[in-house]
Amino acid sequence: MADTNAERTDATPAPDEVINPEALSPDAPKAEVEDEEARSGVHESESNYVQPIYHNQRQVNIIVDSCGDFDPLVAHALDITIIGFPYVVDGKEYIDDLWESLSAHDFYEAMRKGADVSTSAVTPGRYLEIFKEAAKKGTPTVYLGFTAGLSSSIHAAEEAARLLKEDYPDFEIYVVDNKCPSAAAELLAIEAVHQADLGASAKDLVAWAKEARYYIQGYFTLDNFDALAKGGRIPPQAAAIGGKLDIKPELSYDTMGALSLKRMCRGRKKAIRAMMDDFRDQFTGEYNLPIAIVSADAEKDADFLEGLVRHEPGCEDIAVVRSSISPVIGSHVGPGMVALIFWGKDRREKTSLADRIARKVGGKTAKAQDSGASASA
């Protein structure tokens, strides 16, 4: 994160102007937020994406986890195993069950009122239980797991897969880092199921996923920095300044699945429009594939964002998956997050110069680190 104490040397930006993170200053005036939603005429979502139910006999069993921010209807239609991640609200532990036990609104309203929320990684023991059930059925299995860029859980899954081999040495199981958080993992799972129903084997699906995961783009904005500051991801002083100046960040994720800051904007609608700029730049016209719009109890802004997408040429009837940010991710970003996720250009094309150099000189070592698959038969 940029140094928030940097002095300003440029003119005061206009309201809703995209600014550099280093331009934050206690002396800058609070921006006014324009009510662009009223002018757009978009107030409610007009789409109802329904994932078709597949009936083909698959050669592979697919496991994912709840950090994919799945729409419950889509999750049911996919007919896959979804591992619920644990989270805690004011000392009470829950397992993420796609909002069956606790509604998204109640969870985020509790955060707004100051509830103490936290998360923890899934243990190797829990993964081992799930993998053993899969091994008993005997179908080759692929786990598309929550990115190591944001959680250590994928390493627990890899350890569980190694332990499983002691009792089921011939069972074919793969653990793949999806390298794409939130509903990007949902889009990956939707297409992975499609590939499996077309006849892909477990090895085929691993090879496909290890390449496909880089073609899912994601951009999101937050209502404030409070949750990031509480989690130690930014200094509290930066969060306070950002709130006073009505600064809204636009974020994305890198090739490892870790969060990356794109830019800072004055005002919520400007941040959403900045996301649309990236959509136009990175979308490759795959109109037959769904896009995802997810929010943390911010449906009004999600509706506005969907309206902007549908005004783009060719996107009038594109399938849109709408869902809520899971409590695990929501614990770290807070209420008000809204995200736009879609299939587009290769994310590896945007890697930094340093990363590109490291990849070139790393040779086999760099390739091995980037493989993201383990525990094959």
C-alpha positions as CSV (number, residue, x, y, z in Angstrom):
1,M,0.0,0.0,0.0
2,A,1.2,3.5,-0.8
3,D,2.7,5.9,1.7
4,T,-0.3,7.8,3.0
5,N,1.9,10.6,4.4
6,A,3.1,11.7,1.0
7,E,2.5,15.4,0.4
8,R,0.4,16.5,-2.6
9,T,2.1,18.3,-5.4
10,D,-0.8,18.4,-7.9
11,A,-4.0,20.2,-8.1
12,T,-7.0,19.1,-6.0
13,P,-8.8,16.4,-8.0
14,A,-12.4,16.9,-9.0
15,P,-15.1,14.8,-7.3
16,D,-15.2,11.2,-8.5
17,E,-11.8,11.7,-10.2
18,V,-9.5,8.7,-10.4
19,I,-6.5,9.5,-8.3
20,N,-3.2,7.9,-7.4
21,P,-3.0,6.2,-3.9
22,E,-0.1,8.5,-3.0
23,A,-2.4,11.6,-3.4
24,L,-4.1,10.8,-0.1
25,S,-3.8,13.7,2.3
26,P,-5.6,14.9,5.4
27,D,-5.9,18.4,3.8
28,A,-7.8,17.2,0.7
29,P,-11.5,18.0,0.6
30,K,-14.2,15.3,0.9
31,A,-15.6,14.5,-2.5
32,E,-19.3,14.7,-3.4
33,V,-20.8,11.5,-4.7
34,E,-23.0,11.9,-7.7
35,D,-26.3,10.0,-7.9
36,E,-25.6,8.4,-11.3
37,E,-27.9,5.5,-10.6
38,A,-30.9,7.8,-10.8
39,R,-29.8,8.9,-14.3
40,S,-29.1,5.3,-15.4
41,G,-32.6,4.1,-14.6
42,V,-31.2,0.9,-13.3
43,H,-32.6,0.0,-9.9
44,E,-33.2,-3.8,-9.9
45,S,-31.5,-6.7,-11.5
46,E,-33.4,-7.9,-14.6
47,S,-31.5,-11.1,-15.0
48,N,-32.1,-14.6,-13.7
49,Y,-29.2,-16.8,-14.6
50,V,-30.2,-20.5,-14.3
51,Q,-27.3,-23.0,-14.5
52,P,-28.5,-26.1,-16.5
53,I,-28.5,-29.4,-14.7
54,Y,-26.0,-31.8,-16.2
55,H,-26.9,-35.5,-16.6
56,N,-23.9,-36.9,-18.4
57,Q,-21.9,-39.6,-16.7
58,R,-18.6,-38.0,-15.6
59,Q,-15.2,-39.6,-15.4
60,V,-14.1,-37.3,-12.7
61,N,-15.4,-36.2,-9.3
62,I,-15.0,-32.4,-8.7
63,I,-14.6,-30.8,-5.3
64,V,-14.5,-27.1,-4.6
65,D,-15.0,-24.9,-1.6
66,S,-17.4,-22.2,-0.3
67,C,-14.9,-19.4,-1.0
68,G,-16.1,-19.5,-4.6
69,D,-19.1,-17.4,-3.4
70,F,-21.5,-19.7,-5.1
71,D,-25.1,-18.9,-5.9
72,P,-26.9,-21.7,-4.1
73,L,-29.0,-22.6,-7.1
74,V,-25.9,-22.8,-9.3
75,A,-24.1,-24.9,-6.7
76,H,-27.0,-27.4,-6.6
77,A,-27.2,-27.6,-10.4
78,L,-23.5,-28.3,-10.7
79,D,-23.8,-31.4,-8.5
80,I,-20.3,-31.1,-7.0
81,T,-19.0,-31.3,-3.5
82,I,-18.5,-27.9,-1.8
83,I,-16.3,-27.8,1.3
84,G,-17.6,-25.2,3.8
85,F,-14.9,-23.0,5.3
86,P,-15.2,-22.1,9.0
87,Y,-15.8,-18.6,10.3
88,V,-16.6,-17.0,13.7
89,V,-19.0,-14.3,14.7
90,D,-18.7,-12.9,18.3
91,G,-17.2,-16.2,19.5
92,K,-19.8,-18.5,17.8
93,E,-18.3,-20.7,15.1
94,Y,-20.2,-21.4,11.9
95,I,-19.5,-23.4,8.8
96,D,-20.1,-21.6,5.5
97,D,-23.2,-23.4,4.1
98,L,-24.0,-20.8,1.4
99,W,-26.1,-18.7,3.7
100,E,-28.5,-21.4,4.9
101,S,-27.7,-20.9,8.6
102,L,-27.2,-17.1,8.5
103,S,-28.3,-14.7,5.9
104,A,-25.9,-12.5,4.1
105,H,-27.7,-9.4,5.3
106,D,-27.6,-10.5,8.9
107,F,-23.9,-11.3,8.7
108,Y,-22.9,-8.0,7.1
109,E,-25.3,-6.0,9.4
110,A,-23.6,-7.6,12.3
111,M,-20.2,-6.4,10.9
112,R,-21.6,-2.9,10.5
113,K,-22.6,-2.9,14.2
114,G,-19.1,-3.9,15.3
115,A,-19.3,-7.7,15.6
116,D,-16.0,-9.5,16.0
117,V,-15.6,-11.7,13.0
118,S,-12.7,-14.0,12.1
119,T,-11.8,-17.0,9.9
120,S,-9.6,-20.0,10.2
121,A,-8.1,-22.4,7.7
122,V,-9.5,-25.9,7.0
123,T,-7.4,-28.5,8.7
124,P,-5.7,-31.5,7.0
125,G,-8.0,-33.8,9.1
126,R,-11.1,-32.2,7.6
127,Y,-9.8,-32.5,4.1
128,L,-8.8,-36.1,4.8
129,E,-12.4,-37.0,5.8
130,I,-13.8,-35.6,2.6
131,F,-11.1,-37.1,0.4
132,K,-11.6,-40.5,2.0
133,E,-15.3,-40.4,1.1
134,A,-14.3,-39.7,-2.4
135,A,-11.8,-42.5,-2.4
136,K,-14.4,-45.0,-1.2
137,K,-16.5,-44.2,-4.3
138,G,-13.4,-44.7,-6.5
139,T,-14.0,-42.0,-9.1
140,P,-10.8,-40.0,-9.9
141,T,-11.1,-36.7,-8.0
142,V,-10.0,-33.1,-8.6
143,Y,-10.1,-30.5,-5.8
144,L,-10.1,-26.9,-7.2
145,G,-9.0,-25.2,-4.0
146,F,-9.1,-21.7,-2.6
147,T,-6.0,-19.8,-3.8
148,A,-2.8,-20.0,-1.7
149,G,-2.5,-16.2,-2.4
150,L,-5.1,-15.7,0.3
151,S,-5.2,-18.8,2.5
152,S,-3.0,-21.6,3.7
153,S,-5.8,-24.1,3.4
154,I,-4.6,-25.4,0.0
155,H,-1.5,-26.7,1.7
156,A,-3.6,-28.6,4.2
157,A,-5.4,-30.1,1.3
158,E,-2.1,-31.2,-0.3
159,E,-1.1,-32.8,3.0
160,A,-4.4,-34.6,3.3
161,A,-4.0,-36.0,-0.2
162,R,-0.5,-37.3,0.7
163,L,-1.9,-38.9,3.8
164,L,-4.8,-40.5,1.8
165,K,-2.2,-42.4,-0.3
166,E,-1.3,-44.4,2.8
167,D,-4.7,-46.1,2.8
168,Y,-5.6,-45.7,-0.9
169,P,-2.4,-45.9,-2.8
170,D,-4.1,-46.4,-6.2
171,F,-6.7,-43.7,-5.8
172,E,-6.3,-40.8,-8.3
173,I,-6.6,-37.5,-6.6
174,Y,-5.4,-34.0,-7.6
175,V,-5.2,-30.8,-5.6
176,V,-5.2,-27.7,-7.8
177,D,-4.7,-24.1,-6.6
178,N,-7.4,-22.2,-8.4
179,K,-5.4,-18.9,-8.2
180,C,-8.7,-16.9,-8.4
181,P,-10.7,-15.9,-5.4
182,S,-14.4,-15.3,-4.9
183,A,-16.8,-15.9,-7.8
184,A,-13.9,-16.3,-10.2
185,A,-13.7,-19.8,-8.6
186,E,-17.4,-20.2,-9.3
187,L,-16.9,-19.4,-13.0
188,L,-14.0,-21.8,-13.1
189,A,-16.1,-24.5,-11.5
190,I,-19.0,-24.0,-13.9
191,E,-16.8,-24.5,-16.9
192,A,-14.9,-27.4,-15.2
193,V,-18.2,-29.2,-14.9
194,H,-18.9,-28.5,-18.5
195,Q,-15.5,-30.0,-19.5
196,A,-16.1,-33.0,-17.3
197,D,-19.5,-33.6,-18.9
198,L,-17.9,-33.4,-22.3
199,G,-15.8,-36.4,-21.3
200,A,-12.6,-34.9,-19.7
201,S,-10.7,-37.3,-17.5
202,A,-9.2,-36.2,-14.1
203,K,-5.8,-35.6,-15.7
204,D,-7.5,-33.7,-18.6
205,L,-9.3,-31.5,-16.2
206,V,-6.2,-30.7,-14.2
207,A,-4.4,-29.7,-17.4
208,W,-7.4,-27.6,-18.4
209,A,-7.8,-25.9,-15.0
210,K,-4.1,-25.0,-14.7
211,E,-4.4,-23.0,-17.9
212,A,-8.0,-21.8,-17.7
213,R,-7.6,-20.2,-14.2
214,Y,-5.5,-17.4,-15.7
215,Y,-8.2,-16.3,-18.1
216,I,-10.7,-15.2,-15.4
217,Q,-10.5,-11.5,-14.7
218,G,-11.9,-10.0,-11.5
219,Y,-12.3,-6.4,-10.3
220,F,-13.9,-5.1,-7.2
221,T,-14.3,-2.1,-4.9
222,L,-14.9,-1.7,-1.2
223,D,-17.2,0.7,0.7
224,N,-14.4,1.5,3.2
225,F,-11.1,0.3,4.4
226,D,-12.2,-0.7,7.9
227,A,-12.0,-4.5,7.5
228,L,-8.7,-4.3,5.7
229,A,-7.3,-2.2,8.6
230,K,-8.7,-4.5,11.2
231,G,-7.0,-7.4,9.5
232,G,-3.7,-5.6,9.4
233,R,-3.7,-5.3,5.6
234,I,-3.4,-1.5,5.6
235,P,-2.5,0.9,8.4
236,P,-5.4,2.3,10.5
237,Q,-4.3,5.8,9.6
238,A,-4.7,5.1,5.9
239,A,-8.2,3.7,6.5
240,A,-9.2,6.8,8.5
241,I,-7.9,9.2,5.8
242,G,-9.6,7.2,3.0
243,G,-12.9,7.4,4.9
244,K,-12.7,11.2,5.4
245,L,-11.9,11.8,1.7
246,D,-14.5,9.3,0.4
247,I,-11.7,7.3,-1.3
248,K,-12.9,4.0,-2.8
249,P,-10.3,1.5,-4.0
250,E,-10.5,-0.6,-7.1
251,L,-8.7,-3.9,-6.6
252,S,-8.0,-7.0,-8.5
253,Y,-5.9,-10.2,-8.0
254,D,-2.5,-11.2,-9.5
255,T,-1.4,-14.5,-11.1
256,M,-1.0,-16.0,-7.7
257,G,-4.5,-15.1,-6.6
258,A,-3.3,-12.4,-4.1
259,L,-5.0,-9.1,-3.9
260,S,-3.6,-6.1,-5.9
261,L,-4.5,-2.5,-5.8
262,K,-5.4,-1.0,-9.2
263,R,-6.2,2.6,-8.3
264,M,-8.0,4.9,-5.9
265,C,-11.2,6.8,-6.9
266,R,-13.1,9.7,-5.4
267,G,-16.6,8.3,-4.9
268,R,-18.4,4.9,-5.2
269,K,-19.8,5.3,-8.7
270,K,-16.4,6.4,-10.0
271,A,-14.9,3.2,-8.7
272,I,-17.6,1.1,-10.3
273,R,-17.1,2.9,-13.6
274,A,-13.3,2.2,-13.3
275,M,-14.2,-1.5,-13.0
276,M,-16.1,-1.1,-16.3
277,D,-13.1,0.5,-17.9
278,D,-11.1,-2.7,-17.1
279,F,-14.0,-4.8,-18.3
280,R,-13.8,-3.1,-21.7
281,D,-10.1,-3.5,-21.8
282,Q,-9.9,-7.1,-20.7
283,F,-13.1,-8.7,-21.9
284,T,-12.5,-10.8,-25.1
285,G,-16.1,-11.1,-26.3
286,E,-16.9,-14.6,-24.9
287,Y,-20.6,-13.9,-24.8
288,N,-21.5,-17.6,-24.5
289,L,-19.8,-17.8,-21.1
290,P,-21.4,-16.3,-18.0
291,I,-20.0,-13.3,-16.0
292,A,-20.4,-12.9,-12.3
293,I,-21.5,-9.9,-10.2
294,V,-21.3,-10.4,-6.5
295,S,-21.7,-8.1,-3.5
296,A,-21.4,-8.0,0.3
297,D,-25.0,-6.8,1.0
298,A,-24.7,-4.1,-1.6
299,E,-27.4,-5.2,-4.1
300,K,-28.2,-1.7,-5.2
301,D,-24.7,-1.1,-6.4
302,A,-24.6,-4.6,-7.9
303,D,-27.8,-3.7,-9.9
304,F,-26.2,-0.5,-11.1
305,L,-23.1,-2.4,-12.2
306,E,-25.1,-5.0,-14.0
307,G,-27.0,-2.2,-15.8
308,L,-23.7,-0.8,-17.0
309,V,-22.6,-4.2,-18.3
310,R,-25.8,-4.7,-20.2
311,H,-25.4,-1.4,-21.9
312,E,-22.1,-2.7,-23.4
313,P,-22.4,-3.8,-27.1
314,G,-23.2,-7.5,-27.3
315,C,-23.8,-7.8,-23.5
316,E,-27.5,-7.1,-23.5
317,D,-28.4,-10.8,-23.0
318,I,-25.2,-12.2,-21.5
319,A,-25.7,-14.7,-18.7
320,V,-25.0,-13.1,-15.3
321,V,-24.5,-15.1,-12.1
322,R,-25.5,-13.0,-9.1
323,S,-24.5,-14.1,-5.6
324,S,-23.3,-12.8,-2.2
325,I,-19.7,-12.6,-1.0
326,S,-19.1,-15.5,1.3
327,P,-18.6,-14.8,5.1
328,V,-15.0,-16.0,4.8
329,I,-14.0,-13.4,2.2
330,G,-16.5,-10.9,3.7
331,S,-14.8,-11.1,7.0
332,H,-11.7,-9.5,5.4
333,V,-13.3,-7.0,3.1
334,G,-16.4,-5.9,5.1
335,P,-19.9,-5.0,3.9
336,G,-20.3,-3.0,0.7
337,M,-17.9,-4.9,-1.6
338,V,-19.1,-5.3,-5.2
339,A,-17.2,-7.3,-7.8
340,L,-17.3,-7.9,-11.6
341,I,-15.8,-11.2,-12.7
342,F,-15.5,-12.5,-16.3
343,W,-13.6,-14.6,-18.8
344,G,-11.1,-12.4,-20.6
345,K,-7.4,-11.9,-21.4
346,D,-4.6,-14.0,-19.9
347,R,-3.8,-12.5,-16.5
348,R,-0.1,-13.5,-17.0
349,E,0.2,-10.8,-19.6
350,K,-0.1,-8.2,-16.9
351,T,2.6,-9.5,-14.6
352,S,5.3,-7.0,-13.5
353,L,8.7,-6.7,-15.1
354,A,10.3,-8.3,-12.1
355,D,7.9,-11.3,-12.2
356,R,8.6,-11.7,-15.9
357,I,12.3,-11.7,-15.4
358,A,12.0,-14.2,-12.5
359,R,10.0,-16.5,-14.7
360,K,12.6,-16.4,-17.4
361,V,15.6,-17.0,-15.2
362,G,13.8,-19.4,-12.9
363,G,13.6,-22.2,-15.5
364,K,12.3,-25.5,-14.2
365,T,12.1,-24.1,-10.6
366,A,9.7,-21.3,-11.5
367,K,7.6,-23.7,-13.6
368,A,7.4,-26.2,-10.7
369,Q,6.3,-23.5,-8.3
370,D,3.6,-22.3,-10.7
371,S,2.2,-25.8,-11.4
372,G,-0.3,-25.7,-8.7
373,A,-1.2,-29.4,-8.8
374,S,-0.1,-32.2,-6.5
375,A,-1.0,-35.7,-5.2
376,S,-1.6,-37.3,-8.5
377,A,-1.8,-41.0,-8.8
